Amino acid sequence: MFLRLAGTFELISTVLAMQLSGAAALLVCMLASLTAFALLVGLVTTVAALVACGFALLSLLRLPLAEVWALHLCVFIALALMGPGAISVDARLHGRRVVHLQARAPDEE
């Protein structure tokens, strides 16, 4: 949940730092707002994190302070790989998945 919250704030700061104008700014702000909301509540988290990765890649190529944008990119990749978590809309809609690992007996030679 806290990683999703951090990702939401990072996405907003990434889009604000781009300083776009005109119709592109409106389109980017709308897409970023929908993505930030999806990240915040945990709705289609993997897709939203991948869209946020796209924003981070654009800012990485376009803005100075590449280290900051690379860190944002790492957070979004972590969100995409880890998924929404137990406290999310995705968990409510699709159920919480728990992986049980069982120990195997060693192979005898």
C-alpha positions as MATLAB code, in Angstrom:
seq = 'MFLRLAGTFELISTVLAMQLSGAAALLVCMLASLTAFALLVGLVTTVAALVACGFALLSLLRLPLAEVWALHLCVFIALALMGPGAISVDARLHGRRVVHLQARAPDEE';
ca = [
       0.000    0.000    0.000;
       2.808    2.421    0.880;
       4.652    1.628   -2.351;
       1.492    2.443   -4.310;
       1.168    5.720   -2.382;
       4.803    6.604   -3.079;
       4.324    5.695   -6.731;
       1.306    7.990   -6.951;
       3.251   10.952   -5.585;
       6.199   10.157   -7.836;
       3.954   10.001  -10.898;
       2.443   13.381  -10.078;
       5.875   14.942   -9.541;
       7.131   13.396  -12.779;
       4.285   14.854  -14.837;
       4.542   18.262  -13.168;
       8.274   18.392  -13.896;
       7.688   17.867  -17.626;
       6.141   21.361  -17.934;
       4.148   20.628  -21.069;
       1.805   23.124  -22.661;
      -1.153   23.075  -25.015;
      -3.214   20.068  -25.980;
      -0.393   17.660  -25.113;
      -0.411   18.926  -21.536;
      -4.145   18.298  -21.204;
      -3.879   14.799  -22.605;
      -0.854   13.912  -20.462;
      -2.454   15.341  -17.311;
      -5.663   13.390  -17.875;
      -3.795   10.136  -18.496;
      -1.518   10.760  -15.514;
      -4.500   11.545  -13.263;
      -6.257    8.309  -14.219;
      -3.031    6.356  -13.768;
      -2.330    7.979  -10.389;
      -5.844    7.162   -9.180;
      -5.489    3.556  -10.364;
      -2.166    3.257   -8.532;
      -3.560    4.826   -5.379;
      -6.528    2.468   -5.029;
      -4.829   -0.582   -6.524;
      -6.968   -0.941   -9.638;
      -5.238   -2.652  -12.603;
      -1.995   -1.937  -10.786;
       0.316   -3.729  -13.191;
      -1.012   -1.823  -16.209;
      -1.003    1.493  -14.333;
       2.585    0.895  -13.196;
       3.647    0.160  -16.771;
       2.015    3.394  -17.973;
       3.818    5.217  -15.163;
       7.060    3.576  -16.384;
       6.408    5.215  -19.737;
       6.081    8.619  -18.067;
       9.277    8.011  -16.099;
      11.138    6.991  -19.266;
       9.980   10.157  -21.019;
      11.139   12.298  -18.138;
      14.416   10.364  -17.928;
      15.161   11.249  -21.545;
      13.858   14.801  -21.390;
      14.716   16.276  -17.982;
      17.916   16.799  -15.996;
      18.550   14.929  -12.730;
      18.424   11.532  -14.378;
      19.085    9.823  -11.027;
      15.754   11.012   -9.626;
      13.768    9.849  -12.642;
      15.650    6.539  -12.700;
      14.609    6.021   -9.065;
      10.986    6.716  -10.020;
      11.337    4.188  -12.821;
      12.585    1.583  -10.322;
       9.570    2.165   -8.064;
       7.181    1.728  -10.986;
       8.937   -1.451  -12.117;
       8.703   -2.807   -8.562;
       4.976   -2.035   -8.515;
       4.463   -3.758  -11.846;
       6.300   -6.877  -10.686;
       4.846   -7.085   -7.164;
       1.235   -6.333   -8.020;
      -1.381   -4.510   -5.991;
      -1.121   -6.214   -2.610;
      -3.767   -7.325   -0.158;
      -5.302   -3.905    0.471;
      -6.439   -2.970   -3.035;
      -9.401   -2.971   -5.354;
      -7.768   -5.738   -7.397;
      -7.626   -7.969   -4.317;
     -11.328   -7.308   -3.672;
     -12.331   -7.998   -7.261;
     -10.154  -11.021   -8.003;
      -9.411  -12.412   -4.569;
      -6.175  -12.478   -2.702;
      -3.675  -15.012   -3.956;
      -1.399  -16.727   -1.488;
       1.460  -18.918   -2.641;
       2.265  -21.883   -0.419;
       5.702  -23.371   -0.865;
       6.243  -26.948    0.155;
       9.559  -28.505    0.976;
      10.609  -31.324   -1.315;
      12.528  -34.375   -0.323;
      16.076  -34.282   -1.709;
      16.657  -36.356   -4.811;
      18.340  -39.632   -4.066;
      21.087  -40.722   -6.388;
];
